Every structure is written in C-alpha cells, then in structure tokens.
C-alpha cells in the first residue's frame, strides 16, 4: 500500500492549475455565448451529449498531468470564485453585463413574425408558434410582442384591453 500523502501531491505547480482553469472557463463561456440563447433555454438530449463530451474533452486541458485531490480542490475553488467574480462584475458594471449577456430579441411584433430575428437566433416559425400556444394564445395575430429573452424563454404580450404579459420559463424547441 502506497503513501496516503501521494493523493494530495500536486503533479504541476498550483499556479498552472489556476491559469488553466481560468482560460478554459473563458473559452467555454465564449463558446456557449456564441452557441446562442435557444440552446441555453432548453436542453435536449443532443445538447446534454454535447456538454458531457465537451466537459470530458476539457478535463485534461484543465488538469494537465495532475490527478491529485489537491489539484481538483484548487480547480473547483478557482472555478467557483471566478464565476462569483463574473457575477459581481455583472451587477456592478452594466457595460460588462451587456458584454457577456445576450440582449433579448423581438421575434413577433404586432402579430408579424420577424424572419431576420428567427434566422439570427436559429428558430423556425413553428418554434415561435408553438411557444405562443404554450402561453395560451390561439392566434399569432393576437400577439402584440413576443421576445426571446436572454435565458432562452419567450415572453408574450397580447393585444387588447389591458394587454396581458405572459412568460413561461420552459419553452420547448424542436431541433432540426
């Protein structure tokens, strides 16, 4: 039986683990940001497989030759601290929040679907119509405005007296 202390011995300097974790965090975040709101709003089986495979591929890039418990603890701590720092910066500086958070996209205006917005977000008309029905709205012509929010949900404001605002956290999208 080996020395129990070996599981805590770092294979590379701790500073390398910190630098690797921060770089991979930024690269992965930018990749997800470019991936789009649609995919972040609702995970499909394909999205789950992709995230699991990417996580598996990134693990060696973060840890390098280190497989110690201490290295794992350092990486987890750095990722949590870095994530918290990003959240604090977002709340403190609106320009930073605007830089990393996608803006909402109007997909329906006065009953008319915006085809350029759908193309930009990778949605189909069927996706939007389904989301509107999930909000309890029968006809597209009854929609004053539908907005794809930055979290992937769709908010719907209906026409008529005392326009009603509806929002559902879970909106299903069909992958094509």
N, C-alpha and C positions, 0 to 999 in steps of 0.2 A: 504494500500500500504506500502511495507517494505522500509527500509532504502536503498537508492541507493548505498551507500558505500559497502553494502554486496557483490555486484557482483565483487568488487575488492579485497575482503578479501581472503587471501590465506588459504587453508584448511590444508596445510602441510608446513613445512619450505621451503623456496626457494631453499636451497642447495639440498634438496631431489629431487626437480624437475630437477635441473641441472644434478645430478648424474644419475637419472633415464633416462633422455633424452640421455645422452652420452652412457650409457650402451646399451640402445635399438638401438641407431644409429649403434654402433659397431656390435652388434649381427645381426641386419638386413643386414648390409653391408656384413658381412661374409657369411650369408645365400645366398645373391644374388651372391656373388663371387663364391660360391660353385655350385650355380644353373647353371652357365655356360654362355658362350658367345652367344650361339644360342638363348637362350630365351631373352637375353637383346637386341639382334639385331633387333627383330621384335616381337611386342606384338600381341598375338592372343586373342580371346575372353576368352579363358581359363586363359591366363596369367593375363589379366585385372581382372577377377573374383578373382584369387589368390591374387593379390596385394591388391585389395579392402578388401578382407576378412582378410588378414594379418594386414593391416592398422587398421581395426576395432578391431582386437584382441589385437594389440599393444597399442591402445589408453589408456585403463585402466592401463596398465603396466607403461606407461609414466606419466600419471597424478595422479595415485593413487586416493585418496579420494578428490583431489582438482578439483573443476569445476569453478574456478574463471577466470575472464577475465585477471587478472594479471598473473595467473599461465599459461594461454595459451600464453600470450605475452612472458613470460620468456622462455617457451619451444620452441616457434618459433625462438626466438632470439638465444638461445643456439644451436639449430639445424643448423641454418644458419651460425653462427660463427664457429661451429665445422666443418661444410662442407667446409667453406672457408679455415680454417686452414689445413685441409687434402689436399686441392688443392695447397696451398702454400708449404707444405712439399713435395708433389709430384714434384713440379717444382724445388725445392731446392736440394733435395736428390734423385738421380736416384735409389738408392737401395730401398728407400721407395716406389717409383713409381713401381718398379719391384715387390715389395712385394704385392701390392694391385691391380695392373692392370694385367690381364691375358696376357700372351705372344701370339703373332699370331701363328696360326697353319697351316702348309702347308698341304692342302688336296689333291692337284694334283701336281705331279712332272713329267715333260716330258710326258704328256698325260696319265699317270697312276694314278689312284685314290689310295690314301693311306688308306687302310682299318683300320689300327690301329688308325690313326688320326680321322677317322669318328667315330669309336667306342668311343674314348676318348671324343669327342665333342657331341656325341648323334645325329649325322647326318646320313642320308642314301645316297646311291649313287644317288638316284633320286633327292634328295635335291641339291646336287652338280651339277648334270647335268642341272637341271632347272636354277640354278644361272648362269652357264656358258652360257646357251642360252640367258638369260636376258642381258648378256654382248655383245650379237651379235655374239657369236662364235658358229658355227654349229656343229663341231665335237670335242670330247674330245681330240683326237689326235693332234688338233691344239693348245692345251694349253701347254705352257712351264711351267707355275706355277700358281696355284690358292691358295690363302691364306685366311683363315678365320681370319679376323682381330679382335682385342680385343673389338671392338664395335659391333661385330656380322655381319658386312658386309663382302663380299667376293671380294677380289681384284684378277684380272685375267691378266696375261701376256701371250700374244700369241707368237707362234713360227714364224719364218720367218725373212725376212729382216726388220731391224728397228723395233724390237719387240715392239708391242703396249701394253701399260699399260691401263687397264680399271678398273674402280671401281664404284660401284653403292652403294649408301647409303642404299637403301631399297632393301633387298633381302628377298623374301618370303620363308618361310619354312613351310612344311606341318607337322602338329603334328600327330604322330602315336599313 
